[in-house]
Structures are given as structure tokens and as C-alpha cells.
Amino acid sequence: MTIDGTSSEGTSADREQLEFRRRLTAMFGESPLPPEHLMFNLGLYTRSSVLVKFLFMHDVYQRIRNLPGALIELGVWWGQNLVLLENLRAILEPFNKQRQILGFDTFSGYRTFTEKDAVSDVMADGTYSTPEGYREYLERLLEAHEGANAFGHRRNLHRLIEGDACETVPRYFAQHPETLVAMAFFDIGTYQPTIAALEAMRGSLMPGSVLVFDQLTWSGAPGEAIAFKEMFRDIDYAVEKSVLYPSKAIVTIR
Ligand SMILES: C[S@@+](CC[C@H](N)C(=O)[O-])C[C@H]1O[C@@H](n2cnc3c(N)ncnc32)[C@H](O)[C@@H]1O
């Protein structure tokens, strides 16, 4: 994806639409609303292509609400999905004290490309890096959301695991044998971390576990589909394309 959430194959927006998007960004930067009102009225500036991400995540969360286990994101970037998951957790199951939310990322961008991957302007060593100290900032942000939410005194449901997912995911599952996977969102897109994470999680999947693949059939990230096909040869599953967000595939373990 590009920075504004469009496919790197080129956005389907035409020049005029892009101009309107820029106008929205500029109007957000110059908003006359004081910060506390701005925080409460972010929908003034939220585009449909951003709103759909919220709706999609709600759809996914509803599917696993009756399952135990963690909510996991592989490839966190700025962490918006983790914040969404925390807020959905607070809305949909505020009494669940065991719903862990785990995020895996290098926080220094892409690495570990193989011949099974496509390298491009958006996916190359170091793209999607975040500034120094961003993991700590995101931790504090998640803590603030958790604390502001209902029953916020019951904290510490989040873990941000920094490093190459090829190593961190297997290590995490080895060190935390109690972990079950209710939902895992695969959004790294390269082969090695995707297959390493799938293999590490395999024994922690249950009937009903949901795995989301961000761009399963996108030629810009073939490693995701290669890993998926290797892993799911002998696993019983159902797969569907999201009706809300067509590039995303939702796999449910049977
Ligand atoms: C497309 S971005 C994720 C976008 C995010 N899920 C969202 O929806 O906003 C991909 C992320 O994968 C991370 N990443 C790339 N290679 C990685 C690796 N080998 N291990 C861990 N994270 C990696 C990058 O740092 C980047 O943040």
C-alpha cells in the first residue's frame, strides 16, 4: 500500500479525487476546532476509504467474539489497527480480561526479502519504517486508550514485539505456550515472516480462528499467497473475500 492506503499498482482515484483528498488533509492541518473538539469530531475528516477499515475490523472482531485467544497483527506500522482492536475490545467485550492484543513489527521497516517476493518502491528494505522510539510511543498510546476505556483499571492486555517476525513470532509462541489465536491479521506480505508466523501459530489455531490476509492475490506481494498455499495444504478452512474491503481475504479454520 502507499501512504494514503491505495494500491501501489496505482490508486483508482483520478487526479480530481486526489486533489480533494489533498484538500481534506490541508483542512485537517488548518482545522479551526480546538484539540479536545477535534478529537471528538475526527469523523469530519475521515474519508470513506479509512472508515471502511474500521467497519472491516468490526466485522472481523464479531466473528471471533465467542472464541478464546489473542488478537494478533503481523505488520503494525503506525498501529492504527491495534488501537481499533483495543477500542472494539472495550465496546464488544469489556469484561474479557484475557483478550490479549499482540503486534509484531521491526518498527524499522521492511526486511527479509527472498526470491519469492516482489521488490518495489513501496516494498523494499526499510520502507514503512517509523521514527526512533515509535514503539514506546505506541505503547503509551495503547495504554492511554486502555486506561480511558471502560474498566480501564484492568490494564496490560497489549504487547508490542519488536524485531524480525521470522524470529520473534516463533520465539513468542515458544515462550507463551498458553497462547491461542482467535484472530491474526497478516499484513507484512513477504514470504519468510509470513510462513514463519503461520508455522509458529499452527498449533494454536482452533475451529473458528480467523486469519486475515491483507493482499492475498496482489502481484505486488506474491510471498503472502505462496506462504498461504504451502501452509493450508492440509488444514481444513473456508476462505472468502471481504465484502467491505475486496482486497482482504478472510480465512476461517474449520
Ligand atoms: C504494510 S505495513 C503494515 C500496515 C498496517 N497493518 C496497517 O494496516 O496500517 C507492513 C509492516 O510490516 C513490517 N515488516 C516488514 N518486514 C518485517 C519483518 N521481517 N518482521 C516484522 N515486521 C516486518 C514493516 O515494518 C511495516 O510496518
The ligand as a MOL file (V3000), in Angstrom:
LIG
                    3D

  0  0  0     0  0            999 V3000
M  V30 BEGIN CTAB
M  V30 COUNTS 27 29 0 0 0
M  V30 BEGIN ATOM
M  V30 1 C 2.0310 -2.6280 5.0930 0
M  V30 2 S 2.7820 -2.2840 6.6170 0 CHG=1
M  V30 3 C 1.5420 -2.7060 7.7900 0
M  V30 4 C 0.3440 -1.7810 7.7440 0
M  V30 5 C -0.5920 -1.8940 8.9300 0
M  V30 6 N -1.0180 -3.2600 9.1620 0
M  V30 7 C -1.8010 -1.0280 8.6830 0
M  V30 8 O -2.8660 -1.5550 8.2700 0
M  V30 9 O -1.6890 0.1850 8.8550 0 CHG=-1
M  V30 10 C 3.9070 -3.6180 6.7900 0
M  V30 11 C 4.6800 -3.6290 8.0790 0
M  V30 12 O 5.4600 -4.8330 8.1350 0
M  V30 13 C 6.6650 -4.5540 8.8330 0
M  V30 14 N 7.6740 -5.5700 8.4750 0
M  V30 15 C 8.2590 -5.7700 7.2720 0
M  V30 16 N 9.1190 -6.8200 7.3130 0
M  V30 17 C 9.0530 -7.3070 8.5810 0
M  V30 18 C 9.6780 -8.3920 9.2510 0
M  V30 19 N 10.5470 -9.2030 8.6330 0
M  V30 20 N 9.3730 -8.5900 10.5580 0
M  V30 21 C 8.4910 -7.7750 11.2130 0
M  V30 22 N 7.8670 -6.7450 10.6110 0
M  V30 23 C 8.1290 -6.5000 9.3200 0
M  V30 24 C 7.0290 -3.1510 8.3820 0
M  V30 25 O 7.8770 -2.5200 9.3090 0
M  V30 26 C 5.6540 -2.4790 8.2450 0
M  V30 27 O 5.3290 -1.7580 9.4050 0
M  V30 END ATOM
M  V30 BEGIN BOND
M  V30 1 1 1 2
M  V30 2 1 2 3
M  V30 3 1 2 10
M  V30 4 1 3 4
M  V30 5 1 4 5
M  V30 6 1 5 6
M  V30 7 1 5 7
M  V30 8 2 7 8
M  V30 9 1 7 9
M  V30 10 1 10 11
M  V30 11 1 11 12
M  V30 12 1 11 26
M  V30 13 1 12 13
M  V30 14 1 13 14
M  V30 15 1 13 24
M  V30 16 1 14 15
M  V30 17 1 14 23
M  V30 18 2 15 16
M  V30 19 1 16 17
M  V30 20 1 17 18
M  V30 21 2 17 23
M  V30 22 1 18 19
M  V30 23 2 18 20
M  V30 24 1 20 21
M  V30 25 2 21 22
M  V30 26 1 22 23
M  V30 27 1 24 25
M  V30 28 1 24 26
M  V30 29 1 26 27
M  V30 END BOND
M  V30 END CTAB
M  END
